Amino acid sequence: MLKLRRLSTSTGSGITTPFMDISQHFHPVTPLVHAHGRVLVLNNPKMDADMMASVAKHVEEWDKDKDVHVITLVKRSNVPVFCGGLNVPFEADWEQALEQATLLAHQIASLNTPFVSIMDGPTHGLGASLSLHAPFRIATETSSISFREGPCGILGLGVPGTAFAMKHLLLDPYSKDMALGKYLALTGTVLNGLEAVLAGIATTKVPSDRISPLVKRLCESKSSDLRILDMAIEEFGASSPSVEDWGNWRLGGEVSEAIHRCFKQESLHDIIAALQAENTEWSKATLQEIEKQSPTVLDLSIESFNLVQPPTIDLLTSFKTDLNILRNIETIPDFAASVKQESERNSASPGLPAQFALDPELVNRDSWLGSELDEANAAIELPVWKPDLKSHLALTSNTRNRKSWLTKGKYLVKPFVEEEVDPTKQAIDGETSIWINRTFTAYPHRVVTSLPQVRDVQIVIKGEAAGSGDVAMTRSEALAYFTSNWNNFLDEQRFLHPISASPLENWRLEDSDGISLRSETPSDVPFYPSKFYDVSRIDDPFTTGEEGKDRYSIRRKDIWGLRQRIEHVLDFYTEVVNDLYLSWKEPKK
């Protein structure tokens, strides 16, 4: 008979959880319930299909519960990696794993319940892509974040929807061209916690030793409103990036301009030509990194960005096209070669022993910080890609040739997959069922939880935003405008973009009494009211409290990192005219 014992094991959330004998019984995901919060603890350094299914099951259940105010994803304290990507046996069906990842990514992106991803430690591939869709994305001093996925890192955009998220959420000064997203996807550049904030991947940086009390504080929040949760997170935040940090970081300044010049291009052929024309140490190092990767997969990753460029492209459409691309990548010789290469390397170096991930007494957190993930790639002997880079560039030397290459390869065409469709769900493409039909063209949470993009400041300075006035602004007026109006749900009538108050055609933001915040076309598809906006808890210029009294104040002196971010954008993109007023200047191309 199996003998069981109970362990008081720290989960990283500050809540002790009893475990059975860890040598015999172990669950890859631990669900925790505390007050109005729900926590999912990842107990393995990589996610396999069972872990993704477990996360999806709990998230779907909790999202329907009106008493759940926030869902938080954290790692177990003694596992040094938040999520190192997909953990798929190399002989297994990658298509099934990627489809499971697709469903989970779309689920997180379209939740009604606020979702917090705490990227404490190495976060690569799947971990980064899933987190990017969350309203709250927290980095720490131990974070190292990149988007490469798959065997030998062959999948620069390993999870469908990543290009869409990068387009809308990265703090790319040239967001229209998505140059920063392409750069991160094609080069696999690893960012630390501060750099993740500066890039827009993370919304806040919190010291690791404050994660436990932060999770407890979030769970005990009496409101699910994003603005109140944002204030709670700021209570535990590290120092926000300074103006100097914004101007001098690794991918800022002149490097940012070079990234734009090179990666605004829409094909691998043109990106490489632009890098060669730069002829700098940075461009040479970037070229060397790109030349290691499969040229076919790199160009298809670029195509993923091209396909989401139109402003009318919605989330669900991006998932459809990306999934088709990934399904077809699995059929090319390069993918098979990378699977074989990685399988051989994995057999020779199995990485973190399983028992280390289970027993807190057997692992020193600081002795194994994901070297398998962050450093091992340098020692990998890469496969021989077919076609090689020179041949691929010849095939795609101009727009016409590249279009012919895409057509002949059928890379964008849905492959035939015989699969029974769940009639209660909306299918992505006729085969893979996805969470009903939730979709949008911009994230409802961006202006509430993220820092402003350059284009947000631009339309205010140019007087194109409602409420910004008909006359030129001074610097102090511009700062006052953002400190007063940012971190709220904004739409055409509320200063900036038509993105937050009601982003979905069939998403009606309602309070707990079912009173509609603004009218929407009724939907025949069941959809639970969003918890992002809590009318009963918020005092802002557009709502009043019970009997005219304010119910809850969300005003605070400063929003984390906002003033420094605006100062930097004004320094770089504006000039003073008539010794007082700001005029927008276009950056150097």
N, C-alpha and C positions, 0 to 999 in steps of 0.2 A: 504494500500500500504506500502511495506517495505521501511523504511527510511534507507539510506546508509550513512556512514561517512567514511572519509579517514583518516587513521592513519599513522603517520610517525613512523614506528616500526622498531627498529634495528633488523637486521636478524643475527647478528654475523659476517657478512662479511664486515661490514663497509659501506654498501649500504642501503639507506633507501628505503622501499618498501611500497606503499599504500595498505591498506587492507580495505575491506568492513567491515561493522558492525560485529565484531567477535563473537557476541552472536548468529548470525544467519548464517553467511557465513564463512567458514573456509576450507582451503585446507591443507591436511597433508604434502604436499611437495610444496615448492615455488621455481620455476625456475627463475634465474636471469641471465641477459645478460650484460656483461661489456667488451668492447673492444674485445680482442681475447679470452676471457675466458667465461666459463659458470659455474654457481654455482647452486647446488641443496641444499636447506635449509630444513632440517628435522624439522618439527614443533611438532612432538609427541615423547615421550620418548621410544616408541616401534614401530616397523614396522609391519603394517598389509598388507594384500594382495593388497589393493588399493595403499598404499605407494610404495610397490615394483613394481607394474605395472607402476606407474607414473615415478619412477626413471628410469626403463628400457626403457620406451617410449622416454623420453628426451635424455637419453644417446645414444640410437640407432640413433636418429635423428642427434645429435651433432657429433657423430663419423664420419658421412658421409660428414660433412661440412669441407672442407679443410681450411677454415678461422678460425676454432676453434682450438686453440692451447692447451688448458688444460680444464679439467672438475674437479671441486672441490666439495666434499661432506662435508657439515658442519651442525651443529645443530643451531637451533634458540637460540639467546643469553639468553632468559629468561627461556629456558627449560634446566634444569641442567644435563640432560642425553643425550649423543650422540646417542646411540642406545642400549636399554636394552634387545634386542632380538626380537623374534617373538611375535606379539600381535594377538593371534588366539582365538576366542571364543571357550570355551572348548567343546561345543556341535558341533563345526564345523568340517569340513573335514581337518584333519591335512595333509593328503597326498597332497591335492591341494596346501596348503600353503608351504609345503616343496619343491614341484616341482617348484613353483614360485620363491622360494629362490634359488633353483638350477640354474634356467635359469639366474637369476640376477648375481649370483656368477660367472658363466661361462662367462657371458657378460663382467663383470669387468676384469676378468683374461685375456681376449683375445681382449681387445680394441686396436684399432690403435692409439687412442688419449691418451696422458698422463692423468692419473687419480690420484687425491690427496684426501686421506681420512683423515680428521682432527678429531681424536678421543679425543675430548675435553670433559671430564667427563666420567662417567661410560659407558663402552662399553663391552657388554656381548653377548655371543651366536652368533646370526646372525650378529650383528654389528662387532664383532671381526673377524668372518669368512669372511665376505665380504671385510673388510678392508685389510685382509692379502694378497689378490690377487693384490692389487694396487701397482704401482711402488713407490708411495710416501705415507708413512704411518706416520702421525705426532701425537705424544703424547704431553700432556701438564702436568703441575703439578697437575691438577685435574683428570687425567686419572686413571681409575681402569679397568683392562681388564682381561676377562676370556672367556672360550669357551663353558661353559655349556649352554644347551638350552633345551627348552621343559618344560612341567609341572614337577615341583619338580626337575628341572635340569637333567631330565633323559637322555637327549641326549648329551653325552660328546662331540661328534662331530656333532653338529646339522645340518650342511650344507655340502652337498657333495663337495668334492674337498679340504676340510680342511687338511686332512692328507697329500695330495700331496703338498699343499702349505707349511706346516710345514717341510716336508722333505727337500724342496729346499731352504727355506728362513730363518729358525731359525738358530741362531748362536750357534748351538749345537756342542760342541767339539767332540761328537761322532755321527755325522750326519748320518753315515751309518746305525746305529741301531735305529735312531729316538727316543732315550730314552727321551729327553726333551719334545718332542711333546706328547708322550704317557703319561708322567707325568702330563702335563698341562691338557690334555683331561680327564684323569681318576680321577684326584683329584679336578678339578675345581679351582685350585689355582688362586688367583687374584693378578695381577701385577700392580704396580704403573707406572707412566710415565717413570722414569729412568730405572726401571726394564724391561719395555717393549722394550726399546732400547737395553739393555744388552742381552735380549733374542732374538733379531732380529725381534720381532713383529712390532716395530716401527723403521723407518729409521732415524728419527730426533725428537728432543724434542724442542718445541717452547713454550714460556710463553703464557698463555691465553690472556693477554692483547695485544699481538702482532698478534693475529689471524686476526683481521680485516685488518690491513695494509698489512699483508702477502697475503691474498686472493686478495686484490686490485692489489698488485704487480704482482702476478701470472697472473691475467687476462690481465694485460698490457704488458706481455712479447711479444716481437716481433718474438719469435721463439718457436716452440713446442719441440725442442730438449731436451731430458731428462737432458743433462749436464748443459744446460743453466738454466732450471727450478730448478735444484738442487742447483746451485749457488744462485738463487733468494731466495730459502727457507733458505739457510745458513745465509743470511743476517739478518734473524729474529731469528735464533736459540739461545737456551739457551746454557750455558756452556756444552761442550761435556763431556762424562764420563771420569774420570781420570783413570790412571793405577790402582790406589788403588780401585776405584769403580769396575773395571773389576775383580780384584782379591778377593774382599771381599763381593760381593753382596750376597743376600740371597740364590740364587741357584748356586753360584759359589764355587770354591775351593773343599773342602772335600764333600760338599753336591752334587756338580756336579758329582763327582766320584761315590757317593752312588746312585744317580739317574741312572747313567749308569749301574752299577752292577745290579740294580733291574729291571729297565724298558727296558733294552735291550732284555729281555725275550719276547717270542712271544705268550704267553698265560696268562690268569689271574691266573691260577694255579701256574705257575712258577714265576710270579711277586710276588704273595703273599708269596710263599716259600722263595724267595730271601729277601723280606722285613723282614720276621720272622728271617731269618739267620743274618740279620744286627744287630737286637736287640739293637737299639739306640733310643734316644728320638725322633729323626726325623722319623725313620722308624715306630715307634709305632704310632706317630701322623698321618703319611701317611696311615697306615693300618686302623686306625679308620675312616678316611675320605672315603676310598675305601669301607669299609664294610657297609657304609650307602647307597650305590648305588645299583641299580639292577645288579646282577652279569651277567645276560644274556646280557644286553646292554653294560656293560663294556667289556666283551669278544668280542663282535661284533665290538666295537670301536677299540680294539687291532687288530682285523682282517682287519679293514680298513687300518691300517698302514702296516700290513703284505703284503697286496695286492699291495701296491705302492712301495714296497722295490726294486724290480728289476729295474735296471737303464733304461731299455727300456720302462717302463710304461709312457704313455703320459697323458696329462691333461684330455682329453675326456674319456679315459678308466677309469680313477679314478672316474669321475663323474658317469659313468654307474654303476660301482660296488657299490659305496656308496649309490646311489639312490635305488638300489635293497635292500641293507641292511636296509635303513631307512623305505622303504615301508613294509618290513617284521616286523620290530620292532613295527610298529603301530598295528600289529595283535596279539601281545603277551599279556598275562594277565597283565604283569607289566606295560605296557604303559596305559592300560585302568585304572588300579588302580591309577597311578600317575595323570592321567587326572581328575579322581574323587576327589582325595585328593586336588589337586591344585584348582579345581573349588570351593570346599567348603571353602578353605582358602581365595580365591579371593572374594567370596561373603561376607565374614566377614570383609575383609580389602580391599576395592576397590582401595587403593593407591592414586595417585595424581589426584585430581579432574580435570575434563576436562577443566574447565574454567581457571585453573592455567596455563595450557599449552598454552592458547590462549592470555591471557591479561598480558602484562608485568607489569602492576601496581598491580596485585594480587599475585605475587609470589616473594619471596626473594630468589635469586639464592643460597645463602649460607645456607638457612634453610631447603632445601630438596635436598640433594645430592645423590639421588638414594638409600635411605636406604631400600626401598622396594626390591632393586636388590642386594645390598651388604650385608645386615644384616639379612633380614627376614628368610633366609634359616636356620639359627641357631634355629629358633623357630618352624620350620615345623615338625610335627609328620609324619615321612615317612611311606609309605605304607608297607605292608608285601609282600616281593618279592616271586614269585613262578616261579621256585624253589628257595629256599633260598641259601645262599652262600655255606654252607656245602654240600648240595646236588649237586649244580652246579660243585663244585670242584671235586666231586666224578665222575660226568659224563665226565669231561674233564681232567682226571688225567694224561694222557700222549698224545703224538701226535696222536696216532691211535684213542683213545677215543674221542679226540677233533674233529678230522676230521669226525668221525661218528656222533657226535652231530651236527656239521654244516650241514652234508648231510641230516640227518633225519629231522632237523628243517627247511630245505630248505631256510636257511637264506640268501644265496648268489644267489638264483634262482630268476629270474625276475617273479613277480606275474602277472597274466593275468589282463590287464586293457584294456577295450575296449575304444579306443579313436581315433578320426580322426586326422591324421597326416598332418601337413602343408607341402605340397610338395616343398615349396621354402626353407625349412630349413632342416638341417640334424637332424634326430631323435637320441636322446640319446640311446634309447633301443627299438625302434619300436613304442613307444607310445609318449614319451615326446619330443616335438620338441625343439631343442636347436639352438643357433645362428650359422647358416651354419655349416661349418666343421673346425672351427679354433681349432687347437690343437698344442701342443709342448711337448717336454720332459724336458725342463728347461726354466725358466723365462728369457725373453730377457733383462730385466731391472736389474737383480740382481747385476751384477758387476758395474753398473752405479750408482744406488741409495742406495744400501745396503753396510754395512761394510763387510770386508773379513771374510770368515769362516776359521777355523783352517786348513782345507784341502787346501785352497788357498795359505796360507803361507807355508804349508808343501811341496807342489810341487815346489815352488820357491827355498826353502832352499835345497831341494834334487836335484836341477838342472833339474827337469822334465818339467819345463815350458819353452817354446820357448822364447829365449831372456834373460833367466836367467844366461846363461854362463855355461862353462864347469868346472869351478873351484869353490871352496867353497867361500861363501860370508862372509864378515864381517858384523857386526850389522849395521853399517852406510850404507853399500851397500844395505842391505835388506830393510831398511827404505826408501832409495832413490828409489829403484825399485818400491815400492808400491806408493809412492807419485807421481812418474812420470807416472805410468801405470794404476793405479786403477781409477775408475770413467770414464772409456772409454768402448766402445763396443769391447769386446775381443773375439777372436775365435782361432782356431788352429794356425794361422799365427800371431796372435796378443797376444801372451804371455800365456794365461791361458786356458780357457775352450771353447769348441765349442758351446757357448750358446747364444751369444748376437747379432752378426751381422745378423743372419737369422735363428731364432729358429724354424720356421714352414716350413714344407715341401712345403706348397703353399703360404708362406708369402714372398713376394718380397719387401724388403726395398727399397723405391724409393724416390727421391726428388720431388719437386713440378713440375718439368718439365718432370717427367716420366722416368728419366734416372736411370736404374737399378744400385744399389750399388754393387751387386754381382749376378751372374746369378743363377736362380732357375728353377726348372721344372715348366713349365706353368701349371696353374690350370684352370680347366673348371668351377670352382665355382667363382662367382664374389667376389672380395676381395679388399677393399680399401687400398691404400698404407699406410704403417705405418708412423706415424708422429714422432716416437721416435728419428729418426736420420735425421737431417736436414743438408744435404751436403752444402747448400748455406750459412749456418750460422756458420760453425764450422772450426776452425783452429786446426788441429792435425797433427801428422806425416804422415797421410795417405791421406789427402786431401789438395788441394790448393785452393786459392780463385780465384776470377775473374782476368784473365790475370796474373796469378801467384802471385797475391797479397793476403795477408791474409784478409779474410772477417770479421772474428770475433774471438776473443781469448777466450778460455775457461780455460786458465791456471790461477791458483791462488796459493798463497803460501801454504795453507794447506786446506785439505778436512776435513769437520767436523768430528771429532772423529777418523780419520784414524790413525794418529800417535800413539795415546794412545792405540788403539786396537792392532796395530802391536807390540808395546812395550810389551804389556801384553802377547801376544801369544809367542813372542820370550823369554820372561822371563820364561814362564811355560813349553815350549815345546822344547827349544834348550839348548845346552851347548856349551861352548867355548873350542875349541881344539887348541893346539899350541899357546895359549895366544892371539888368534886373530880371528880365523874362527869359524863359527857356524856349529854345527852338530845337526841334528834332533834327538830327543829322544822321544820314545813313552811314553804316559802318563801311570800312574799306573792304572791297571785294577781293 
